Amino acid sequence: AILPGVIHVHKDSDSKTTDTIIWENPTEERTFELIISRYPEAAEGLLDQLTPKRKAFNWLTKQAKVDPDLYTDERLLQQYSLGVFFLSTNGLSSWYDHTGWMEFSDECEWQGVQCGSKDSGFETTVIGLQLPSNGISGSIPSDISMLSSSLSSLVLENNRLSGVIPDELGHLK
């Protein structure tokens, strides 16, 4: 069976092996290419159906397919990185307040997400995450670094985080 978004290995008549990713729709392909162009390290996790990266990707591409005109490159990257953060930190099971997170809504309306007009000039640019004392557990995924060019505030005190802080977050503006 051919599964969408999975690498399929093919041998041609000369016995050369090639890997091909089969996508269900153009939105999936566009989103995948965009994410790995900005964050190549995400590629492996995106192909594993059980990772927070892939779960966030699947959720996002379903949303973007409904109304592709709403999903600029910036919005795709923001919602993907926030989705990976949410899933990696047990958002559904441990966060006290996850209003709006991973729902079909503007990420600027999600609990604790602050938006403004950082360098991009868009009022929908994520510039801060304010989620203190929210029951967040797990580790901060490195994918959050996709927000590092616009993120100027990250408040996660009094939660149950573990692991290392991604290096890229040390360069917040």
Beta strands, then each sheet from edge to edge (+ up, - down):
strand 1: 6-11
strand 2: 17-22
strand 3: 113-116
strand 4: 125-130
strand 5: 137-138
strand 6: 153-155
strand 7: 160-161
sheet 1: 1+ 2-
sheet 2: 3+ 4- 6-
sheet 3: 5+ 7+
end
